[in-house]
């Protein structure tokens, strides 16, 4: 798994028909790289997320041949309170 942060949406008015409903998001990884990941969860900008890639990501879509190589599989809860 890869830990990253959503940096924005990627808009695609034309794409292959087997792409399921959902959003394509640009995710900045902890290593500083950026990937495009499919988001079935509805994540927001700057949200910390977990991403999986490859055959595991494509296998998420049962019964469909989805052209997805990176999939957001979770939103990371962040503690925003400062400890005293």
The 8 nearest C-alpha neighbors of each residue, nearest first, counted from 0:
[[1, 51, 50, 49, 2, 52, 72, 71],
 [0, 2, 50, 49, 51, 3, 28, 29],
 [3, 1, 49, 48, 28, 29, 50, 0],
 [2, 4, 28, 27, 48, 29, 47, 26],
 [3, 5, 47, 27, 26, 46, 45, 48],
 [6, 4, 26, 45, 44, 46, 7, 25],
 [7, 5, 25, 44, 26, 45, 4, 27],
 [8, 6, 25, 44, 24, 5, 9, 26],
 [9, 7, 24, 23, 25, 10, 22, 6],
 [8, 10, 23, 24, 25, 11, 7, 22],
 [11, 9, 8, 12, 23, 22, 24, 13],
 [10, 12, 13, 14, 9, 23, 22, 8],
 [11, 13, 10, 14, 9, 15, 16, 23],
 [14, 12, 11, 15, 16, 10, 18, 17],
 [15, 13, 16, 11, 12, 18, 17, 10],
 [14, 16, 17, 18, 13, 66, 65, 19],
 [17, 15, 18, 14, 19, 13, 65, 66],
 [16, 18, 65, 15, 19, 64, 66, 63],
 [17, 19, 65, 16, 15, 66, 20, 14],
 [20, 18, 17, 21, 65, 16, 60, 63],
 [21, 19, 18, 22, 39, 38, 17, 37],
 [22, 20, 39, 38, 19, 23, 37, 41],
 [21, 23, 38, 37, 24, 39, 20, 8],
 [22, 24, 37, 9, 36, 8, 38, 35],
 [25, 23, 8, 36, 9, 35, 7, 26],
 [24, 26, 35, 7, 6, 34, 5, 8],
 [25, 27, 5, 34, 4, 33, 6, 3],
 [28, 26, 33, 4, 3, 32, 31, 5],
 [27, 29, 3, 30, 31, 32, 2, 33],
 [30, 28, 31, 3, 2, 27, 32, 1],
 [29, 31, 28, 32, 27, 3, 33, 2],
 [32, 30, 28, 29, 27, 33, 3, 26],
 [33, 31, 28, 27, 30, 34, 29, 26],
 [32, 34, 27, 26, 28, 25, 31, 35],
 [35, 33, 26, 25, 36, 27, 32, 28],
 [34, 36, 25, 24, 26, 23, 69, 37],
 [37, 35, 69, 70, 24, 23, 34, 71],
 [36, 38, 23, 70, 22, 69, 71, 24],
 [37, 39, 22, 71, 40, 21, 23, 70],
 [38, 40, 21, 41, 37, 22, 71, 20],
 [41, 39, 38, 42, 71, 73, 72, 21],
 [40, 42, 39, 38, 43, 22, 21, 74],
 [43, 41, 40, 46, 44, 38, 74, 5],
 [44, 42, 46, 45, 41, 5, 7, 6],
 [43, 45, 5, 46, 7, 6, 42, 4],
 [46, 44, 5, 4, 6, 43, 47, 7],
 [47, 45, 5, 44, 4, 43, 48, 42],
 [48, 46, 4, 75, 3, 74, 45, 5],
 [49, 47, 74, 75, 3, 73, 4, 2],
 [50, 48, 2, 73, 1, 72, 71, 74],
 [51, 49, 71, 1, 70, 0, 72, 2],
 [50, 52, 0, 70, 69, 56, 1, 71],
 [53, 51, 69, 56, 68, 55, 70, 50],
 [52, 54, 68, 55, 56, 69, 57, 51],
 [53, 55, 57, 56, 58, 52, 68, 67],
 [56, 54, 58, 53, 57, 52, 59, 51],
 [55, 57, 52, 70, 54, 53, 58, 59],
 [56, 58, 54, 67, 59, 55, 65, 68],
 [59, 57, 55, 60, 56, 54, 61, 65],
 [60, 58, 57, 56, 61, 55, 70, 54],
 [59, 61, 58, 63, 57, 62, 65, 64],
 [62, 60, 63, 59, 58, 64, 57, 65],
 [61, 63, 60, 64, 58, 65, 59, 57],
 [64, 62, 65, 61, 60, 17, 19, 58],
 [63, 65, 66, 17, 62, 60, 57, 61],
 [64, 66, 18, 17, 63, 67, 57, 60],
 [67, 65, 18, 64, 68, 57, 17, 15],
 [68, 66, 57, 65, 69, 56, 37, 70],
 [67, 69, 53, 52, 56, 57, 66, 70],
 [70, 68, 52, 36, 51, 56, 67, 37],
 [71, 69, 37, 36, 56, 51, 50, 72],
 [72, 70, 50, 38, 49, 73, 37, 36],
 [73, 71, 50, 49, 70, 51, 74, 48],
 [74, 72, 49, 48, 71, 75, 50, 40],
 [73, 75, 48, 47, 49, 76, 46, 72],
 [76, 74, 47, 48, 77, 73, 49, 46],
 [77, 75, 74, 78, 47, 48, 46, 79],
 [78, 76, 79, 75, 47, 46, 80, 74],
 [77, 79, 80, 76, 81, 75, 82, 47],
 [78, 80, 77, 81, 76, 82, 75, 47],
 [81, 79, 78, 82, 77, 83, 76, 75],
 [80, 82, 83, 79, 78, 77, 76, 75],
 [81, 83, 80, 79, 78, 77, 76, 75],
 [82, 81, 80, 79, 78, 77, 76, 75]]
